[in-house]
Structure formats: structure tokens, C-alpha cells
């Protein structure tokens, strides 16, 4: 659906109108892509703003508790990170939507859909709705979209002080999305091109779980940057669905009314 006004397509907290306008005006690599899609109900930027700006700015919201719930869902109840356990309070945590980051050693850069910064912690969230991850296209883009986020996050100027975590946000669980490919192959049908949704799940699993009991794919993707052992990097990669994020956001919002 295409709305008449972008305001209809976003959740806007009172007082955040100008912040949303600035968000939509952002230019990345010469394009105002957020403005272009602002009135489309298919916009993943609109959904990302609507959830994470609420989590970032709702008065009296317990950010640590809300984000811990999001991470619990991202790691199937076994999250390697807890803001509460780290003793962090809302004032210690910053949530950004559409912030750009650059690597310290490689100078690679990327715009991150949502990011969370706190003492000792950096979390990147890559959000997809109906699209899939972009492929590598050497020489301009030698790495695919997931590898690029991992490289920049791990190579951020403060990476020695912060533990980096990566969360992929999509419309369905990774195993459910991957079944689409397996079912297509079982009946001898084509699973489609790279833009098919299952590709995101395949690539995520390729880096997180490796191939033939080896994390060599992840190790190769991180060549040229300093990083922790690939086993640790993989353990900090989580998958989140929009449904779980919506529920966590609504519960957090309701908790402020008690």
C-alpha cells in the first residue's frame, strides 16, 4: 500500500517529528532511499524506525529489560548478552536508527538499520522485510551484506573496548525460510535467483554454522581485520523475526503505563 503521507507509515512519539524528518532526509551514497520509500507499507526502514525509535525514546522505558527480551528471542532463549546482567541502566544505552559506521583499519563503511551502543557493547541489527541480502559485487563491493556488517562492526574504532554482536531481523525464522529452498530442490523446481528470501537464511547459516564442520567461510569473510576467534563471532550472531520484535516493543511500551 502507498500512503498519502509518510506520517501514516511510521510510529511517531510526541516530540520526535523533526527527528523522523531528519532520518528520512539522510543521504547514503548519493541517494535519499529512506525518503523514496517513506510512504510504502513495504518499507523496512519505516518498520525499523517505528520499533527502535520507540525503544530508544519512550519515557520511563526500561531499555535494558526490553533489549534483553529482544536478544532472548534472537538467540532462542540462550543469549550471550544481557544488559541487565552487565548492570546497565537506560541512561547507559543508546539506540540508533540508520547510523553509519566505518572500520578502523580497512576504512570500509556501512549504514546500519539499527544499532545499540553501551559501555563494552556494540550490536548491529540488519533488517529485511521482503527483500534479501545484497550479494558481493567486486571490485566495488567485495563482500556481501552480512559479511560487510560483520567486518565493519568488528573493525569499528572502539572494537577493542566493545563486544560486538550481530542480529539479522527478517520476516520468518531462518529454518523456516531455508525450507523453501529444500522443498524446491526436492521436487526438482527452481528456488529462484539470489533475491529469493531463502538466500538470507542460507548466507546467515553459512557464516554462523560454517560448512563441513568448519567455520572457514566466516574466517575467510573476515580476512584483513582483527577479530576474536571465529567461534566467538559466530556465537554472537542471532536471528530475530519481526513478530517477536513487535511483541517486545509493545510489551515495553505497555510497561511504561503501569
Backbone as JSON, one array per atom type, in Angstrom:
{
  "sequence": "XXXXXXXXXXXXXXXXXXXXXXXXXXXXXXXXXXXXXXXXXXXXXXXXXXXXXXXXXXXXXXXXXXXXXXXXXXXXXXXXXXXXXXXXXXXXXXXXXXXXXXXXXXXXXXXXXXXXXXXXXXXXXXXXXXXXXXXXXXXXXXXXXXXXXXXXXXXXXXXXXXXXXXXXXXXXXXXXXXXXXXXXXXXXXXXXXXXXXXXXXXXXXXXXXXXXXXXXXXXXXXXXXXXXXXXXXXXXXXXXXXXXXXXXXXXXXXXXXX",
  "N": [[0.84, -1.19, 0.0], [0.41, 2.28, -0.71], [0.79, 5.17, 1.03], [-0.7, 8.45, 1.53], [0.72, 10.3, 3.06], [3.88, 10.26, 4.7], [3.81, 10.16, 7.43], [1.72, 8.52, 8.15], [2.76, 6.08, 7.84], [4.56, 5.52, 9.8], [5.4, 4.98, 13.26], [5.22, 7.52, 15.5], [6.58, 9.1, 18.16], [5.41, 11.64, 20.41], [6.99, 14.72, 19.92], [9.05, 13.7, 18.43], [8.91, 14.29, 15.8], [10.54, 16.01, 14.19], [12.91, 14.61, 14.34], [12.29, 12.29, 12.92], [11.88, 13.42, 10.4], [14.48, 14.28, 9.83], [15.73, 11.79, 9.77], [14.56, 10.66, 7.47], [15.6, 12.3, 5.55], [18.2, 11.56, 5.3], [21.17, 10.94, 3.48], [22.67, 8.42, 1.66], [25.39, 7.28, 0.0], [24.8, 9.06, -2.06], [22.02, 8.92, -2.4], [18.64, 9.46, -1.35], [17.27, 7.18, -0.08], [15.56, 6.44, 1.97], [13.63, 8.45, 2.1], [12.49, 8.07, -0.4], [11.09, 5.66, -0.15], [9.33, 6.15, 1.9], [6.54, 6.31, 2.08], [5.61, 3.85, 1.52], [4.1, 0.8, 2.43], [5.67, -1.39, 2.39], [8.12, -0.72, 3.31], [11.07, -1.41, 4.92], [12.63, 0.3, 6.37], [10.77, 2.05, 7.51], [9.44, 0.36, 9.3], [11.58, -0.39, 10.94], [12.33, 2.08, 12.09], [9.9, 2.59, 13.46], [9.83, 0.67, 15.47], [12.4, 0.65, 16.8], [12.9, 3.36, 17.38], [10.93, 3.9, 19.2], [11.73, 2.18, 21.3], [14.06, 3.48, 21.91], [13.33, 6.03, 22.81], [10.98, 6.2, 24.32], [9.51, 7.59, 27.13], [10.48, 6.74, 30.41], [10.84, 4.07, 29.82], [12.28, 0.9, 30.37], [15.12, 0.3, 29.05], [17.15, -1.64, 29.15], [15.85, -3.98, 30.08], [13.95, -4.32, 28.04], [15.55, -4.66, 25.74], [16.98, -6.91, 26.48], [14.97, -8.81, 26.31], [14.46, -8.78, 23.57], [16.93, -9.75, 22.65], [16.91, -12.26, 23.82], [14.96, -13.55, 22.3], [16.27, -13.42, 19.87], [18.31, -15.23, 20.14], [17.16, -17.63, 20.68], [16.44, -18.03, 23.38], [18.88, -18.3, 24.62], [20.78, -16.16, 25.01], [23.95, -14.59, 24.47], [24.38, -12.21, 25.65], [23.44, -9.85, 28.11], [21.97, -6.95, 29.03], [21.0, -6.19, 31.5], [22.34, -7.95, 33.25], [24.85, -6.96, 32.96], [24.71, -4.79, 34.47], [23.74, -2.44, 33.42], [21.91, 0.56, 32.88], [19.05, 2.43, 31.62], [20.04, 4.96, 30.91], [22.6, 4.4, 30.19], [22.53, 3.28, 27.71], [22.41, 3.57, 24.24], [20.35, 3.81, 21.41], [20.32, 3.61, 17.96], [18.99, 4.53, 14.78], [19.62, 3.9, 11.5], [22.32, 4.74, 11.49], [25.62, 5.46, 10.33], [28.64, 3.6, 10.04], [32.19, 3.13, 10.17], [35.03, 1.1, 9.39], [38.05, 0.72, 11.29], [40.59, -0.09, 10.38], [40.33, -1.01, 7.71], [38.77, 0.92, 6.53], [36.32, 0.46, 5.44], [32.82, 1.06, 5.02], [29.44, 1.28, 6.26], [25.9, 1.59, 6.36], [23.85, 1.14, 9.12], [20.91, -0.54, 9.93], [19.66, -0.62, 12.5], [21.24, 0.09, 15.57], [22.91, -0.63, 18.64], [24.46, 0.84, 21.31], [26.56, 0.69, 24.09], [28.45, 0.87, 27.16], [31.14, -1.18, 26.62], [29.75, -2.69, 24.75], [28.51, -3.36, 21.48], [26.0, -3.55, 19.13], [24.8, -4.61, 16.04], [21.96, -4.42, 13.97], [20.6, -5.91, 11.24], [18.07, -5.3, 9.08], [15.47, -6.84, 7.27], [12.66, -7.05, 5.09], [10.81, -7.75, 2.74], [12.77, -8.02, 0.92], [15.98, -9.51, 0.04], [19.35, -10.23, 1.21], [22.01, -8.24, -0.12], [24.24, -9.19, -2.7], [27.79, -9.85, -2.99], [29.71, -7.71, -5.08], [32.27, -7.5, -6.69], [34.69, -5.17, -8.14], [33.85, -3.14, -6.46], [32.13, -3.79, -4.29], [33.34, -6.05, -2.47], [32.35, -7.8, -0.6], [29.48, -9.57, 0.64], [26.28, -8.46, 2.01], [25.89, -9.3, 4.71], [28.47, -10.14, 5.49], [29.78, -7.7, 5.21], [28.61, -6.12, 7.24], [29.47, -7.54, 9.5], [32.24, -7.25, 9.28], [32.67, -4.44, 9.45], [31.53, -3.9, 11.95], [33.1, -5.45, 13.71], [35.51, -4.26, 13.22], [35.27, -1.7, 14.08], [36.22, 1.54, 15.38], [36.18, 1.37, 18.16], [36.34, -1.27, 18.75], [38.08, -2.77, 20.33], [37.28, -2.23, 22.84], [34.69, -2.95, 23.03], [32.3, -5.61, 22.98], [31.2, -7.19, 20.13], [28.06, -7.78, 18.63], [25.77, -9.36, 16.38], [22.65, -9.1, 14.83], [20.27, -10.52, 12.77], [17.37, -9.43, 11.29], [14.3, -10.52, 10.23], [11.45, -11.67, 8.27], [10.6, -14.22, 8.96], [11.51, -17.2, 10.87], [14.89, -18.44, 10.53], [15.22, -21.19, 9.88], [12.74, -21.84, 8.84], [12.58, -20.21, 6.59], [14.67, -21.28, 5.12], [13.7, -23.75, 4.47], [12.21, -23.38, 2.22], [13.95, -23.46, 0.05], [14.89, -26.09, 0.26], [12.55, -27.58, -0.15], [11.92, -26.87, -2.74], [14.09, -27.92, -4.15], [13.65, -30.6, -3.64], [11.52, -31.33, -5.23], [12.51, -30.87, -7.65], [12.29, -28.32, -8.64], [12.93, -24.86, -9.48], [14.49, -22.76, -7.14], [14.69, -20.12, -7.45], [16.25, -16.84, -8.03], [19.05, -14.91, -6.67], [17.76, -13.02, -5.17], [15.69, -14.24, -3.85], [14.0, -14.96, -0.81], [15.0, -17.02, 0.8], [17.7, -16.93, 0.52], [18.87, -15.14, 2.32], [18.68, -16.5, 4.78], [20.19, -18.76, 4.15], [22.76, -17.65, 3.74], [23.26, -16.48, 6.21], [23.3, -18.76, 7.88], [25.46, -20.01, 6.69], [27.66, -18.49, 7.47], [27.38, -18.5, 10.28], [27.22, -21.22, 11.07], [28.93, -22.51, 9.4], [30.56, -24.84, 7.16], [30.77, -28.29, 6.49], [31.54, -28.91, 9.13], [33.25, -26.83, 9.73], [34.27, -23.49, 10.35], [35.34, -22.04, 8.34], [34.23, -20.47, 6.17], [33.33, -18.14, 7.52], [35.72, -17.27, 8.62], [37.17, -16.67, 6.3], [35.63, -14.58, 5.33], [36.28, -12.58, 7.07], [38.86, -11.86, 6.63], [41.66, -9.76, 6.85], [40.98, -8.05, 8.89], [41.24, -7.39, 12.42], [39.99, -9.66, 14.77], [37.98, -11.43, 17.22], [38.26, -14.98, 18.1], [36.8, -17.01, 15.55], [34.82, -18.73, 16.38], [33.73, -17.47, 18.59], [32.76, -15.13, 17.4], [30.76, -16.24, 15.74], [29.05, -17.3, 17.68], [27.88, -15.05, 18.61], [26.06, -14.21, 16.77], [22.79, -13.63, 15.94], [19.31, -14.4, 15.15], [16.34, -12.76, 14.45], [12.78, -12.34, 14.41], [10.3, -10.24, 12.86], [7.81, -10.41, 14.11], [8.42, -11.2, 16.75], [9.93, -8.96, 17.52], [7.97, -6.93, 17.34], [6.2, -7.73, 19.39], [7.84, -7.55, 21.67], [8.39, -4.82, 21.63], [5.82, -3.72, 21.99], [5.17, -4.78, 24.51], [7.11, -3.52, 26.06], [6.35, -0.85, 25.73], [3.82, -0.88, 26.92], [4.54, -1.45, 29.53], [5.41, 0.95, 30.53], [3.19, 2.27, 31.3], [2.27, 1.34, 33.63]],
  "CA": [[0.0, 0.0, 0.0], [1.1, 3.55, -0.73], [0.05, 6.18, 1.81], [-0.59, 9.83, 1.06], [1.74, 10.99, 3.84], [4.79, 9.32, 5.36], [3.47, 10.06, 8.86], [0.8, 7.4, 8.29], [3.53, 4.84, 7.7], [5.53, 5.44, 10.89], [5.0, 5.25, 14.64], [5.96, 8.73, 15.85], [6.37, 9.57, 19.52], [5.3, 13.1, 20.51], [8.28, 15.38, 20.03], [10.04, 13.06, 17.57], [8.57, 14.6, 14.41], [11.71, 16.54, 13.49], [13.91, 13.53, 14.26], [11.89, 11.43, 11.81], [12.15, 14.16, 9.17], [15.93, 14.21, 9.61], [16.02, 10.4, 9.4], [14.14, 10.45, 6.09], [16.44, 13.12, 4.67], [19.56, 11.03, 5.25], [21.7, 10.58, 2.17], [23.7, 7.38, 1.72], [25.94, 7.06, -1.33], [24.16, 9.96, -3.02], [20.59, 8.68, -2.56], [17.73, 9.57, -0.22], [16.43, 6.0, -0.26], [14.53, 6.39, 3.01], [12.57, 9.35, 1.65], [11.85, 7.49, -1.58], [10.19, 4.58, 0.24], [8.72, 6.51, 3.18], [5.09, 6.15, 2.07], [5.29, 2.47, 1.14], [3.92, -0.13, 3.55], [6.71, -2.4, 2.27], [9.4, -0.13, 3.71], [11.68, -1.94, 6.14], [13.1, 1.45, 7.14], [9.66, 2.56, 8.3], [9.22, -0.56, 10.41], [12.72, -0.3, 11.84], [12.13, 3.32, 12.86], [8.72, 2.51, 14.32], [10.14, -0.15, 16.64], [13.6, 1.01, 17.56], [12.82, 4.72, 17.92], [10.12, 3.77, 20.42], [12.59, 1.6, 22.33], [15.11, 4.44, 22.26], [12.89, 7.33, 23.31], [9.76, 6.21, 25.13], [9.84, 8.0, 28.51], [10.43, 5.77, 31.54], [11.01, 2.69, 29.37], [13.47, 0.2, 30.85], [15.76, -0.18, 27.82], [17.91, -2.87, 29.39], [14.91, -5.1, 30.14], [13.34, -4.5, 26.73], [16.55, -5.19, 24.82], [17.27, -8.29, 26.89], [13.91, -9.66, 25.77], [14.73, -8.87, 22.13], [18.08, -10.63, 22.46], [16.5, -13.61, 24.2], [14.29, -14.11, 21.12], [17.24, -13.52, 18.78], [19.21, -16.37, 20.37], [16.33, -18.77, 21.1], [16.46, -18.19, 24.83], [20.23, -18.52, 25.12], [21.54, -15.01, 24.54], [25.28, -14.4, 25.08], [24.47, -10.84, 26.14], [22.34, -9.33, 28.92], [22.24, -5.6, 29.51], [20.71, -6.17, 32.94], [23.42, -8.64, 33.95], [26.03, -6.08, 32.91], [24.47, -3.66, 35.38], [23.49, -1.23, 32.64], [20.61, 1.2, 33.01], [18.61, 3.08, 30.38], [20.91, 6.1, 30.58], [23.87, 3.89, 29.66], [22.29, 2.6, 26.44], [21.98, 4.4, 23.11], [19.81, 3.07, 20.28], [20.34, 4.45, 16.76], [18.36, 4.01, 13.56], [20.23, 4.44, 10.28], [23.62, 5.34, 11.72], [26.7, 4.92, 9.5], [29.86, 3.22, 10.75], [33.35, 2.84, 9.33], [36.06, 0.28, 10.01], [39.26, 1.46, 11.67], [41.78, -0.47, 9.6], [40.03, -1.17, 6.29], [38.02, 2.09, 6.08], [35.03, 0.07, 4.88], [31.73, 1.74, 5.71], [28.11, 0.73, 6.04], [24.8, 2.16, 7.13], [23.26, 0.06, 9.91], [19.48, -0.29, 10.11], [19.53, -0.25, 13.91], [22.44, -0.27, 16.32], [22.83, -0.42, 20.08], [25.77, 1.14, 21.88], [26.63, 0.79, 25.54], [29.82, 0.58, 27.6], [31.57, -2.56, 26.4], [28.82, -3.43, 23.89], [28.05, -2.8, 20.21], [25.11, -4.5, 18.45], [24.25, -4.21, 14.75], [20.76, -5.12, 13.53], [20.34, -5.81, 9.81], [16.64, -5.55, 8.93], [14.92, -7.14, 5.95], [11.23, -7.35, 5.1], [10.52, -8.58, 1.57], [13.99, -8.16, 0.12], [17.02, -10.39, 0.56], [20.64, -9.56, 1.35], [22.68, -7.94, -1.38], [25.4, -10.04, -2.95], [29.05, -9.17, -3.28], [29.87, -7.32, -6.49], [33.65, -6.98, -6.84], [35.57, -4.81, -7.02], [33.3, -2.1, -5.61], [31.64, -4.42, -3.08], [33.92, -7.39, -2.44], [31.71, -8.64, 0.42], [28.03, -9.5, 0.68], [25.77, -7.54, 3.02], [26.14, -9.8, 6.06], [29.91, -10.07, 5.74], [30.16, -6.29, 5.36], [28.21, -5.68, 8.58], [30.36, -8.18, 10.46], [33.58, -6.68, 9.15], [32.69, -3.08, 9.98], [31.25, -3.95, 13.38], [34.27, -5.98, 14.41], [36.64, -3.38, 12.96], [34.94, -0.33, 14.48], [37.32, 2.13, 16.15], [36.12, 1.02, 19.57], [36.14, -2.71, 18.83], [38.88, -3.36, 21.41], [36.61, -1.95, 24.1], [33.3, -3.41, 22.98], [31.97, -6.91, 22.41], [30.31, -6.96, 19.01], [27.02, -8.78, 18.37], [25.06, -9.1, 15.13], [21.32, -9.69, 14.79], [19.58, -10.41, 11.49], [15.93, -9.29, 11.52], [13.58, -10.86, 8.99], [10.02, -11.91, 8.4], [10.34, -15.57, 9.47], [12.71, -17.86, 11.39], [15.85, -18.84, 9.5], [15.0, -22.55, 9.42], [11.52, -21.85, 8.03], [12.92, -19.62, 5.29], [15.57, -22.17, 4.4], [12.91, -24.88, 3.99], [11.72, -23.07, 0.87], [14.93, -23.96, -0.9], [14.96, -27.54, 0.33], [11.34, -28.14, -0.76], [12.02, -26.67, -4.19], [15.06, -28.89, -4.67], [13.11, -31.95, -3.5], [10.61, -31.61, -6.34], [13.2, -30.54, -8.88], [11.92, -26.98, -9.12], [13.91, -23.8, -9.23], [14.23, -21.96, -5.94], [14.75, -18.7, -7.81], [17.55, -16.17, -8.06], [19.66, -14.51, -5.41], [16.87, -12.17, -4.41], [14.73, -15.03, -3.09], [14.16, -14.75, 0.62], [15.76, -18.08, 1.46], [19.12, -16.63, 0.4], [19.34, -14.5, 3.56], [18.85, -17.55, 5.78], [21.3, -19.61, 3.73], [24.02, -16.96, 3.96], [23.44, -16.36, 7.66], [23.74, -20.07, 8.39], [26.78, -20.29, 6.09], [28.66, -17.86, 8.34], [27.23, -18.87, 11.7], [27.45, -22.65, 11.31], [30.01, -22.99, 8.55], [30.32, -25.92, 6.21], [31.59, -29.47, 6.75], [32.06, -28.8, 10.5], [34.32, -25.84, 9.75], [33.85, -22.1, 10.23], [36.23, -21.4, 7.37], [33.56, -19.39, 5.44], [33.35, -16.92, 8.33], [37.12, -16.85, 8.72], [37.54, -16.06, 5.02], [34.89, -13.31, 5.2], [36.86, -11.6, 7.98], [40.27, -11.66, 6.31], [42.11, -8.37, 6.75], [40.65, -7.28, 10.09], [41.45, -8.07, 13.69], [38.72, -10.1, 15.32], [38.09, -12.54, 18.17], [38.13, -16.28, 17.44], [35.57, -17.07, 14.75], [33.79, -19.43, 17.17], [33.08, -16.45, 19.42], [31.99, -14.27, 16.5], [29.57, -16.99, 15.32], [28.14, -17.45, 18.82], [27.24, -13.75, 18.84], [25.19, -13.94, 15.64], [21.44, -14.06, 16.25], [18.26, -14.21, 14.14], [15.12, -12.24, 15.08], [11.66, -12.12, 13.49], [9.53, -9.01, 13.09], [6.74, -10.69, 15.07], [8.98, -11.14, 18.1], [10.29, -7.57, 17.81], [6.74, -6.19, 17.59], [5.67, -8.09, 20.71], [8.73, -6.98, 22.68], [8.2, -3.36, 21.63], [4.51, -3.43, 22.59], [5.24, -5.06, 25.95], [7.91, -2.46, 26.67], [5.53, 0.36, 25.74], [2.76, -1.05, 27.92], [5.13, -1.45, 30.87], [5.61, 2.34, 30.99], [1.89, 2.81, 31.72], [1.87, 0.73, 34.91]],
  "C": [[0.88, 1.25, 0.0], [0.25, 4.59, -0.02], [0.24, 7.57, 1.22], [0.55, 10.56, 1.76], [2.61, 9.97, 4.57], [4.46, 9.15, 6.84], [2.54, 8.86, 9.12], [1.54, 6.07, 8.32], [4.54, 4.63, 8.82], [4.85, 5.61, 12.24], [5.87, 6.41, 15.12], [5.61, 9.15, 17.27], [6.23, 11.09, 19.52], [6.68, 13.72, 20.71], [9.35, 14.81, 19.12], [9.79, 13.34, 16.08], [9.79, 15.09, 13.62], [12.8, 15.47, 13.35], [13.58, 12.59, 13.1], [12.17, 12.12, 10.48], [13.64, 14.12, 8.84], [16.35, 12.81, 9.17], [15.7, 10.16, 7.93], [15.0, 11.23, 5.09], [17.86, 12.57, 4.53], [19.95, 10.62, 3.83], [22.79, 9.53, 2.37], [24.11, 7.04, 0.29], [25.13, 7.81, -2.4], [22.67, 9.8, -3.18], [19.83, 8.89, -1.25], [16.75, 8.39, -0.28], [15.34, 5.89, 0.8], [13.34, 7.28, 2.64], [11.79, 8.73, 0.5], [10.81, 6.44, -1.2], [9.34, 4.91, 1.47], [7.22, 6.28, 3.23], [4.66, 4.73, 1.71], [5.16, 1.57, 2.37], [4.93, -1.27, 3.49], [8.07, -1.92, 2.75], [9.92, -0.74, 5.01], [12.26, -0.83, 7.0], [12.0, 2.0, 8.04], [9.39, 1.67, 9.51], [10.35, -0.49, 11.43], [12.63, 0.94, 12.71], [11.03, 3.13, 13.89], [8.97, 1.67, 15.57], [11.29, 0.42, 17.46], [13.6, 2.45, 18.06], [11.94, 4.75, 19.17], [10.97, 3.23, 21.56], [13.65, 2.59, 22.81], [14.59, 5.64, 23.03], [11.62, 7.33, 24.15], [10.1, 6.54, 26.57], [9.6, 6.86, 29.5], [10.55, 4.31, 31.09], [12.33, 2.12, 29.9], [14.16, -0.43, 29.63], [16.46, -1.51, 28.04], [16.99, -4.09, 29.4], [14.31, -5.39, 28.77], [14.32, -5.14, 25.75], [16.96, -6.62, 25.19], [16.23, -9.25, 26.34], [14.11, -9.85, 24.26], [15.88, -9.84, 21.86], [17.74, -12.07, 22.83], [15.82, -14.29, 23.01], [15.28, -14.31, 19.97], [18.13, -14.76, 18.91], [18.45, -17.56, 20.97], [16.47, -19.08, 22.58], [17.83, -18.37, 25.43], [21.15, -17.39, 24.67], [22.89, -14.9, 25.24], [25.43, -13.03, 25.71], [23.23, -10.48, 26.96], [22.73, -7.95, 29.43], [22.01, -5.49, 31.01], [21.85, -6.8, 33.72], [24.7, -7.82, 33.97], [25.87, -4.88, 33.83], [24.18, -2.36, 34.68], [22.06, -0.74, 32.85], [20.28, 1.92, 31.7], [19.54, 4.2, 29.96], [22.24, 5.65, 29.99], [23.76, 3.4, 28.22], [21.79, 3.59, 25.39], [21.52, 3.49, 21.97], [19.74, 4.01, 19.09], [19.63, 3.75, 15.62], [19.01, 4.69, 12.37], [21.56, 5.13, 10.48], [24.67, 4.67, 10.83], [27.94, 4.68, 10.34], [30.96, 2.94, 9.73], [34.33, 1.98, 10.1], [37.3, 1.1, 10.28], [40.43, 1.17, 10.76], [41.5, -0.53, 8.11], [39.34, 0.04, 5.69], [36.74, 1.71, 5.34], [33.93, 0.75, 5.68], [30.4, 1.07, 5.38], [27.1, 1.49, 6.87], [24.08, 1.0, 7.82], [21.8, 0.4, 10.2], [19.16, 0.13, 11.54], [20.79, -0.71, 14.63], [22.25, 0.11, 17.77], [24.23, -0.24, 20.62], [25.65, 1.31, 23.39], [28.07, 0.52, 25.96], [30.15, -0.9, 27.43], [30.73, -3.34, 25.41], [28.53, -2.65, 22.61], [27.24, -3.88, 19.5], [24.65, -3.88, 17.14], [23.01, -5.06, 14.47], [20.57, -4.86, 12.04], [18.89, -6.24, 9.57], [16.25, -5.79, 7.49], [13.42, -7.45, 6.1], [10.91, -8.28, 3.94], [11.74, -8.78, 0.68], [14.95, -9.15, 0.78], [18.32, -9.6, 0.68], [21.24, -9.3, -0.03], [23.95, -8.77, -1.49], [26.66, -9.19, -3.06], [29.09, -8.84, -4.77], [31.23, -6.67, -6.68], [33.79, -6.16, -8.12], [34.97, -3.79, -6.06], [32.82, -2.64, -4.27], [32.15, -5.85, -3.02], [33.24, -8.34, -1.46], [30.19, -8.48, 0.35], [27.58, -8.69, 1.9], [26.02, -8.01, 4.45], [27.61, -9.7, 6.4], [30.36, -8.63, 5.97], [29.8, -5.76, 6.74], [29.13, -6.28, 9.65], [31.74, -7.53, 10.45], [33.65, -5.29, 9.78], [32.45, -3.07, 11.48], [32.44, -4.41, 14.19], [35.48, -5.06, 14.3], [36.36, -1.93, 13.35], [36.04, 0.22, 15.37], [37.34, 1.75, 17.62], [36.02, -0.49, 19.78], [36.94, -3.36, 19.96], [38.2, -3.18, 22.76], [35.21, -2.54, 24.17], [33.2, -4.82, 22.41], [30.92, -6.69, 21.33], [29.34, -8.13, 18.84], [26.26, -8.37, 17.11], [23.73, -9.83, 15.15], [20.72, -9.45, 13.4], [18.08, -10.45, 11.75], [15.19, -9.54, 10.23], [12.17, -11.33, 9.32], [9.68, -13.27, 9.02], [11.62, -16.15, 10.05], [13.6, -18.38, 10.26], [15.56, -20.25, 8.98], [13.75, -22.66, 8.55], [11.81, -21.29, 6.64], [13.78, -20.56, 4.46], [14.82, -23.37, 3.84], [12.4, -24.64, 2.58], [12.66, -23.61, -0.19], [14.91, -25.48, -0.93], [13.74, -28.18, -0.34], [11.38, -28.0, -2.28], [12.97, -27.69, -4.81], [14.5, -30.31, -4.64], [12.2, -32.33, -4.67], [11.23, -31.23, -7.69], [12.84, -29.2, -9.47], [13.03, -25.99, -8.82], [13.53, -23.02, -8.0], [14.37, -20.47, -6.23], [16.15, -18.14, -7.74], [17.99, -15.72, -6.68], [18.73, -13.68, -4.55], [15.81, -12.95, -3.63], [15.04, -14.96, -1.61], [15.03, -15.8, 1.29], [17.26, -17.79, 1.44], [19.68, -16.0, 1.68], [19.61, -15.55, 4.64], [20.03, -18.44, 5.44], [22.63, -18.94, 4.06], [24.3, -16.78, 5.45], [23.95, -17.67, 8.25], [25.13, -20.44, 7.89], [27.89, -19.71, 6.97], [28.57, -18.34, 9.78], [27.61, -20.32, 11.98], [28.52, -23.25, 10.43], [29.58, -24.09, 7.61], [31.28, -27.06, 6.51], [32.31, -29.37, 8.1], [33.23, -27.82, 10.6], [33.73, -24.44, 9.59], [34.75, -21.34, 9.25], [35.52, -20.3, 6.55], [33.57, -18.07, 6.21], [34.77, -16.38, 8.44], [37.57, -16.15, 7.44], [36.85, -14.7, 4.85], [35.53, -12.21, 6.03], [38.35, -11.36, 7.73], [40.58, -10.17, 6.2], [41.75, -7.5, 7.93], [40.99, -8.09, 11.33], [40.09, -8.44, 14.29], [38.94, -11.2, 16.35], [38.06, -13.87, 17.43], [36.79, -16.4, 16.72], [34.46, -17.82, 15.49], [33.02, -18.45, 18.04], [32.24, -15.52, 18.56], [30.68, -14.96, 16.1], [28.56, -17.11, 16.46], [27.39, -16.16, 19.13], [26.4, -13.29, 17.65], [23.81, -14.5, 15.93], [20.45, -13.73, 15.13], [16.97, -13.85, 14.86], [14.03, -12.1, 14.03], [10.95, -10.82, 13.86], [8.44, -9.24, 14.13], [7.26, -10.61, 16.5], [9.37, -9.72, 18.48], [9.05, -6.74, 18.11], [6.22, -6.46, 19.0], [6.53, -7.49, 21.82], [8.55, -5.47, 22.78], [6.87, -2.99, 22.3], [4.53, -3.69, 24.1], [6.03, -3.97, 26.67], [7.11, -1.17, 26.78], [4.45, 0.28, 26.81], [3.31, -0.98, 29.33], [5.31, -0.04, 31.42], [4.31, 2.94, 31.52], [1.47, 2.26, 33.07], [2.22, 1.64, 36.08]]
}
